[in-house]
Amino acid sequence: MSSSSPSIRRRLQSLLPVTTQSQEETQSLGAALGERLEPGAVVALYGDLGTGKTHFVKGIAEGLGVPASAVRSPTFTIVHTYEQGRCPLHHFDAYRVQTPDEFVELGFEEYVSPGPSASPPPGITCIEWADRVESLLPPSTLRLELSHVAPRTRRVALRSAADAPSS
């Protein structure tokens, strides 16, 4: 993640956990984070179906200057890249991935550890269902757990690498 990741993590520790009361609030929280992320940041999202992971990524996109309406869950394509904002947003969904090796075959490591002649260009990388590819995530990954509190209420909390199951 970028050199600002420790300061972002510290600020988030003072703000999280937080409870959102709607999809719009979850998306707004993502937008606030997106405004602060720098190219190279990796955000891993954990949570059951319907906890708001895609809405959170839509918010991050908004924070980067990408219209939220352009963001779709990449469940079937595994990755979507949005280049309309201040830096690219690489949105991965590991839901259908059976092993981390499948992600490696897609070139995932090039997204999270770009070299000097980076292709794809460095951007923000968000991974839904990150628990399925935990072993591939860089140590500086910002890990967020989204969980159901009530039908429209979600809890967003920081998660440490130690909390994440190994894959």
C-alpha positions, 0 to 999 in steps of 0.5 A, a space after each residue: 500500500 502507499 506510504 500514507 497507509 499507516 496514517 490512513 489506518 490510524 485515522 480509521 482506527 479512531 473512526 471504526 467500527 461504525 454502523 451504517 443505516 443504509 446502502 447510501 451511508 455505506 457508500 458514503 463511508 467508502 467515498 470518504 475512504 476513497 478520497 484519502 487513498 493513494 495509488 498502490 493502496 489495497 483494500 480487502 473486504 470481508 463479509 457475507 452476501 449482502 453486507 454491502 461490499 459492492 456498495 462500499 466499493 461504489 463509494 470508493 469509486 466516487 471518492 476517486 471521481 468514478 461515477 458509482 453507477 459505473 461500478 458493477 460487481 465483477 462476480 463473473 468477470 473476476 475483475 473490472 478496472 475503472 480508469 475515469 477517476 484520479 487513478 485507476 480502480 481495480 475491483 476484484 471479486 474472489 467469490 467464484 475463485 476456488 484457489 489463490 492460484 486462479 487469482 495468480 493466473 489472472 495476473 493479480 500480483 501485477 495489480 498489487 505489486 506493480 513494477 517500474 513499467 507497470 501494466 496495469 498502471 498503479 491504482 487502488 485495488 479492492 478485493 471482495 471476498 478477500 478471505 479466498 485469496 488471503 495468502 496473496 494480499 500484501 502485508 500493508 493491505 487495509 482489511 475491512 469487515 462488513 457484517 449484518 446488524 439488522 436488515 438495513 444496518 451494517 457494521 464496518 470494522 478494521 480487521 487485522 491480518 491475524 484475524 484473517 483465515 489463511 487460504 
